[in-house]
Amino acid sequence: MFSKEATVNNEVGLYARPATFFIQKANEYRSTVMVEREDRKVNAKSLLGVLSLGIIKDSTITISAEGPDEEEAVNALCSLIAGNFGE
């Protein structure tokens, strides 16, 4: 298992369009990818799961993955967050 912390800095947090970008990126990988915030952990490939975390601006989340491309998946999602989802 590989994991990293990331801080969401875009204005709307991980809602609507940014959440869709996040889930699409997570689905590019074969590994099981999870996202965690404040003791709640959900499947990063599930829109409802990600939205249920209520990730707002300046939230710190943990992204973890387990599988054949786990490190690549986590790093790609962290890069997407660091780049403010291309906004």
C-alpha positions as CSV (number, residue, x, y, z in Angstrom):
1,M,0.0,0.0,0.0
2,F,1.2,3.5,-0.9
3,S,-0.3,6.7,0.5
4,K,0.2,10.5,0.7
5,E,-1.5,13.5,2.2
6,A,-2.7,16.4,0.0
7,T,-4.3,19.7,0.8
8,V,-7.2,20.8,-1.4
9,N,-6.6,24.5,-2.3
10,N,-9.1,25.3,-5.0
11,E,-12.0,27.6,-4.0
12,V,-14.9,25.0,-4.2
13,G,-13.1,22.1,-2.7
14,L,-13.7,18.6,-4.1
15,Y,-17.3,19.2,-5.4
16,A,-19.0,18.8,-8.8
17,R,-16.4,19.4,-11.6
18,P,-13.2,18.9,-9.6
19,A,-14.7,15.7,-8.0
20,T,-15.5,14.4,-11.5
21,F,-11.9,15.1,-12.7
22,F,-10.6,13.3,-9.5
23,I,-12.8,10.2,-10.1
24,Q,-11.9,10.0,-13.8
25,K,-8.2,10.1,-12.9
26,A,-8.7,7.4,-10.2
27,N,-10.5,5.2,-12.7
28,E,-7.4,5.2,-15.0
29,Y,-5.6,2.9,-12.6
30,R,-6.1,-0.8,-11.8
31,S,-5.3,-0.3,-8.1
32,T,-7.9,0.1,-5.4
33,V,-7.8,3.8,-4.6
34,M,-9.2,5.2,-1.4
35,V,-9.5,8.8,-0.1
36,E,-9.7,9.6,3.6
37,R,-10.8,12.7,5.6
38,E,-11.3,12.9,9.3
39,D,-11.6,9.1,10.0
40,R,-13.9,8.5,7.0
41,K,-12.5,6.5,4.1
42,V,-14.2,6.0,0.8
43,N,-13.5,4.6,-2.7
44,A,-11.9,7.3,-4.7
45,K,-13.6,5.9,-7.8
46,S,-17.0,6.6,-6.4
47,L,-18.5,10.1,-7.0
48,L,-21.1,9.7,-4.2
49,G,-18.4,8.4,-1.9
50,V,-16.0,11.3,-2.6
51,L,-18.8,13.9,-2.4
52,S,-19.9,12.5,1.0
53,L,-16.6,13.4,2.5
54,G,-17.5,17.1,2.2
55,I,-13.9,18.1,1.2
56,I,-13.7,21.9,1.2
57,K,-10.9,24.4,0.6
58,D,-7.9,23.8,2.8
59,S,-9.0,20.3,3.7
60,T,-6.1,17.8,4.1
61,I,-6.9,14.4,2.8
62,T,-5.0,11.1,2.6
63,I,-5.0,9.3,-0.7
64,S,-4.0,5.6,-0.6
65,A,-3.8,2.9,-3.2
66,E,-3.1,-0.8,-3.2
67,G,-2.3,-2.7,-6.4
68,P,0.0,-3.0,-9.4
69,D,0.1,0.8,-10.1
70,E,-0.5,2.1,-6.6
71,E,2.3,4.6,-6.4
72,E,1.6,6.0,-9.9
73,A,-2.2,6.4,-9.0
74,V,-1.5,8.2,-5.7
75,N,1.1,10.5,-7.3
76,A,-1.2,11.4,-10.2
77,L,-4.1,12.3,-7.9
78,C,-1.8,14.4,-5.7
79,S,-0.6,16.2,-8.8
80,L,-4.2,16.8,-9.9
81,I,-4.9,18.4,-6.5
82,A,-1.7,20.4,-6.5
83,G,-2.6,21.8,-9.9
84,N,-6.1,22.9,-8.6
85,F,-7.8,20.4,-11.0
86,G,-6.6,22.4,-14.0
87,E,-8.5,25.5,-13.0
